[in-house]
Structure formats: structure tokens, C-alpha cells
């Protein structure tokens, strides 16, 4: 066929056969499809003015109609492939799952099949010159048959391509959703960093250094650079993940910066409070020696020996607390907020322990005085706890469970021994109190086990 009569769609088909599908989506977007469609009837007419005369004009017309129909089928297949390529590139830009990779591979396989039917179409067109003056009926019939087969192959592949495209619906919807999230996620990350930077500037304007926060903010600069480079370089999912991570860290920084003045005021308040508490414990520790003297005078050594070291230990703990308080004050002055908070936590722990030890001496004397004056109240309180556990163990049963009865029987015997141990000239009242407390704990544990067992059975 001469160059004068080569049609545009045939030229495109030949380019497909030589080079495969067009890959430049930008060029596709700029293709003047309306103009191409408008020009198609004239192009499909073969160009120029065809002479219609002689025998077989009807067969020539049928062959030409078959050629035009094949050209239209080729154009429709080409358009469908272009649209599907956009969908595939959307999916692979977002999704790297096995399903997405298989979809891309299947699309490539379709490309080879489309090239094959396109080559068949070109061969059918090139094999028959319908503009020849001496075209006979037999040649026109063969042309019509070949071009009709080419059209049917093009339409068959187009149908398979459309069914394949329909199956991509869920993957494409997910990919489009991810792409829709991309720009807002990146913008939120940028705005989060800006808010953190502004909050840090406000804190510095109030005379607070916040060097650690500034260092953390500076460490996010490379992440911002990658966000600005975009998903084309780092991928959609990775860019969304990075944007979310930047936003989370930036919001943490902003919140800490906004809270920094309050944190400084809180540290100042705790410094004053703990200094006052240390002074109070020092005063109370000075009252331990008289309490110990009273314990030694009125009770046996077993009742107070474990308290002998309390005054010395209290004084040592208060000295340690005062050292840590000075360190906390220095850290506060240097605006090392984390160090100041850590030192204050140590001071509090030291004072808690020391306060408990100092209180223990006075509490011991008070409890010993009470039980030595009226032991029966302690005995009755303990027996009531045992009887309450025994009633629960017998509830709904003719005999108690040995796992409950045995520890309760042992508790009764233990209480009796503790009461008997008070006989004599110098009874160990502290041993009596620790024994009755242990018996009550046993009874309480049995009650808890029974309730847990019955609650589990009811469930």
C-alpha cells in the first residue's frame, strides 16, 4: 500500500507492533482525542477520492466496510489499554502486595497478546489494496474475510481486557484511597513541624532554653526533606507513614514545649515542699530517742531491738536527701528539667522511707501500750476474723473443704499459742501483735480463695 493511502490508525498499529504499548502518560493526556475521533471517518475512508466502477463494486464496498470496522475495533482496544495502564500504574504506585504484583504481571501478558492481534490486523490491512482499479470479487471477498477475522480477534481481546479491568476494582479503590490520603498527610506533617517550631519560639521568649526540645526538632529536618521530595521518590505508603510519624513527633514536641513553663513552676514548688518535709523529718527524728527510752524501760528487748538504728539511719537519709535537693536545684537553675525531676524523685523516696521509720517508733509504743492494757480486744478481733472465714467455708456444705479447713484450724492453734505466750513476767507483746496480725491475714486469704472459687463456678 502506498504512503499516500496509509491511514493514521494503521500507522499507530505499526508503531505498536514495533515498540509495544505507549508508556508516556503525559503524552496520552495531551492527545487530542476529540479531534482524532472527528477525523476518524475521513481517515478510515482511505484518503483521497476512490473511484467506484467496474465489476465487484459491492464486494469492494463490503471489504472496505470490514476494513473500517477492524480499524474502529483496533482504536477501541488501544483506548481500553491506555485506560487500563493508568489504573495499573495507580495500583503499583501504592500497593506492593502479591495481588498487586500479579495484576501488573497479568497486564504485561495482555500487552503481548494485544501486540499479537495488532500485528494480525496490520498484516490483514497490508495484504489487501482495496483501492486497486482491477480488484476482483474474489480478492475483495478474501480481504473482507481477513479483515473481519482481525476485527473479531481485536474485539475478543478487548472483551478479556475489560473483564480483567473489572476484577481490579477493589485494588484500584484501595489505591485511590491511599493516594487521596497522601497530600493531606504530608500537609499535616508540615503543619505539625511548624506548630512545634512556633511553640518552641514562644518558650524561649519566656527565658526558657529548651535545648533538648530544640535538638529533637532539628533531628526531624531530614524527615521534612524526604517529605518534600515526595512519593515519586519514596513511594506513597512510605511517604504517608513518614508524614504520620513526623506529625506524631512534632505534636509531642509542641505539647512538651507548651507545658515547659508549667513544668518549671511545678519543679520549683516541689523543691520548696521537699525542703520543708526534710526539715520536719529531722525534727521528728530527734524525738525517736525519748520514745526508744520509754520502750526500753517498759517492755522486753524483743519489742524494740529492731528500732535501735532508726535515729542514726534517719539522720543519714536526711543528709542524702539534702544533697539530692541541692543537685536538683542546680539542675533547675541550668534548666536540665529531666535531671531535676529525677533528683526530686530520689529525694521523695528517701524521705518516704525515713518518715516511715521515724513513725514506726511512736506507732510501736502506742500499739504496745494499748495491747498491754487490754489484750482481749486484740484476741476478740482475731477470733472474729477466724469465725467469719469458718462460716463462709461451711456455707452450703456439710463438711468444709480440707484446703480451707486446715489453714483455719492452724490459725486457731496459732492464736492460742500467742495468747499462752503472754504468760510470764516479761511477755513479748510485739510477738503477740505480729502473730495475731498473721492469723488475720490467713483468715482473709482463705475468704478470698473461697469467693474466687465460687465466683468461677458460678460463671
BELDA-V162317 format. One record per pair of residues at least 12 apart in sequence whose ideal C-beta (glycine too) atoms are under 7 Angstrom apart, sorted by the first residue. I is the first residue (numbers start at 0). J is the second residue. D is the distance in Angstrom with one decimal. If there is no record, write none. Layout:
i = <I I>
j = <J J>
d = <D D>
This chain:
i = <0 0 3 3 4 4 4 6 6 6 6 6 7 8 8 8 8 9 9 11 12 12 12 12 13 15 15 16 16 16 16 19 19 20 20 20 24 24 27 43 43 45 49 50 54 55 55 55 55 58 58 58 59 59 59 61 62 62 62 62 62 62 63 65 65 65 65 66 66 66 68 69 69 69 69 69 69 72 72 72 73 73 73 75 76 76 76 76 79 79 79 80 80 83 83 83 86 86 86 87 87 87 89 89 89 89 90 90 90 90 90 91 92 93 93 93 93 93 94 94 94 98 99 102 102 105 109 109 112 113 116 116 116 119 119 120 120 123 123 123 126 127 127 129 177 177 177 178 180 181 181 181 181 184 184 184 185 185 185 187 187 188 188 188 188 189 191 191 191 191 192 192 192 192 194 194 195 195 195 195 195 196 198 198 198 199 199 199 199 202 202 202 205 207 207 207 207 208 209 209 212 212 212 215 216 219 219 219 222 222 223 225 226 226 226 226 262 266 266 266 266 269 270 270 270 270 273 273 273 273 273 274 276 277 277 277 277 277 280 280 280 280 280 280 281 283 284 284 284 284 284 287 287 287 287 287 288 290 290 290 291 291 291 293 294 294 298 298 299 299 301 301 301 302 302 302 302 303 306 306 306 309 309 309 309 312 313 313 313 316 316 316 317 319 320 320 320 323 323 323 324 326 327 327 327 327 330 366 367 367 370 370 370 371 374 377 378 381 381 381 381 382 384 384 384 385 385 385 385 385 388 388 388 388 389 391 391 392 392 392 392 403 403 406 406 407 407 410 410 410 413 413 414 414 417 417 417>
j = <125 128 46 47 45 46 130 42 43 45 46 70 42 42 70 73 74 121 124 77 73 117 120 121 121 114 117 114 117 118 121 110 114 80 84 110 85 88 81 67 70 130 130 132 136 134 135 136 139 136 139 140 129 134 139 143 127 129 139 142 143 146 129 143 146 147 150 124 129 146 150 120 123 146 149 150 153 150 153 154 117 120 153 157 113 153 156 157 157 160 161 113 160 106 160 164 164 167 171 102 103 106 171 174 175 178 102 167 170 171 174 103 235 174 177 178 235 236 170 173 174 170 170 167 170 163 160 163 156 156 152 153 156 149 152 149 153 145 146 149 145 142 145 142 235 236 239 235 239 230 235 238 239 239 242 243 226 238 242 242 246 226 242 245 246 226 245 246 249 250 219 223 245 249 249 253 216 249 252 253 256 216 253 256 257 212 213 216 256 256 259 260 260 259 260 263 334 334 256 259 252 255 256 252 252 245 248 249 241 245 245 241 238 241 242 245 336 331 339 340 343 343 324 327 328 331 324 343 346 347 350 324 350 317 320 321 324 350 313 317 350 353 354 357 317 357 310 313 314 317 357 309 310 313 357 360 310 360 361 364 303 306 360 364 363 364 367 428 425 427 427 429 430 367 427 428 429 363 359 360 363 356 357 359 360 356 353 356 357 349 352 353 353 349 346 349 350 342 345 346 346 342 339 342 343 346 342 432 428 429 428 431 432 428 421 435 418 414 435 438 439 414 439 442 443 407 410 411 438 442 407 442 445 446 407 446 449 404 407 445 449 445 449 441 445 442 445 438 441 442 434 438 435 438 431 434 435>
d = <6.2 5.5 6.4 7.0 5.6 5.3 5.9 5.1 6.6 6.6 6.9 6.9 5.0 6.6 4.7 5.9 5.7 6.7 5.5 6.9 5.8 5.1 5.8 5.0 5.8 6.3 4.8 6.2 5.5 4.7 5.9 6.3 6.2 6.0 6.6 5.3 6.4 7.0 5.6 4.4 5.2 6.1 6.1 6.8 6.9 6.5 5.7 3.9 5.6 4.6 3.6 5.7 6.2 5.7 5.0 5.1 7.0 5.4 4.4 4.2 4.2 6.9 5.4 4.4 4.0 5.0 6.9 6.7 6.4 5.0 5.1 5.9 6.9 4.7 4.9 4.0 6.8 4.6 4.0 5.2 6.8 5.5 5.5 6.0 6.4 5.1 6.3 4.4 5.6 5.3 6.4 5.9 6.6 6.7 6.3 5.2 6.7 5.9 5.3 6.6 5.8 4.8 6.4 5.0 6.6 6.9 6.1 6.9 5.1 6.0 4.6 5.3 5.6 4.2 4.4 6.3 4.5 6.3 6.4 6.7 5.7 6.3 6.0 5.9 6.1 6.6 5.8 6.6 5.7 5.9 4.5 5.4 5.2 5.3 5.9 4.3 6.2 4.3 5.1 4.3 6.4 3.6 6.7 6.1 5.6 6.8 6.9 6.4 5.9 5.8 5.7 6.4 6.0 4.8 4.0 6.2 5.4 6.7 4.8 6.6 5.1 5.7 3.8 4.0 4.8 6.8 6.5 4.2 3.5 5.7 6.2 6.0 6.5 4.8 6.8 5.1 5.8 4.4 4.2 4.3 6.8 6.4 4.6 4.0 5.4 5.8 6.2 6.3 5.0 5.0 5.1 7.0 6.0 5.5 6.7 6.6 6.3 4.9 6.3 5.9 5.8 6.0 5.6 5.9 5.7 6.1 6.1 6.8 6.0 5.0 6.9 6.1 6.8 6.2 6.0 6.7 6.0 5.4 5.2 6.7 6.9 5.2 6.9 6.3 6.0 6.8 6.1 6.5 5.0 6.5 6.7 6.1 5.5 5.6 5.2 6.1 7.0 6.1 6.9 5.9 6.0 5.4 5.5 6.2 5.2 4.9 6.0 3.9 6.2 7.0 5.2 5.3 4.8 6.8 5.9 4.9 5.7 4.5 5.6 5.5 6.4 6.2 6.2 6.0 6.8 5.7 5.7 6.3 4.5 5.7 4.8 6.1 6.3 6.0 6.6 5.9 4.1 7.0 6.5 5.2 6.5 5.1 6.6 6.9 5.7 6.3 5.1 6.0 5.4 5.1 6.5 4.1 6.2 5.6 4.9 4.4 5.5 5.0 5.0 4.6 5.5 4.8 5.0 3.6 5.0 6.7 6.1 6.1 5.1 6.6 5.5 6.7 6.0 5.4 6.6 5.4 6.1 5.6 4.5 5.3 5.6 6.9 4.6 4.3 7.0 6.1 5.5 6.0 6.9 5.1 5.6 4.2 4.8 5.0 5.6 5.7 5.4 6.4 6.7 6.9 6.1 5.3 6.1 5.6 5.7 6.8 6.0 4.7 4.7 6.0 6.3 5.5 6.7 5.1 5.1 3.8 6.1>
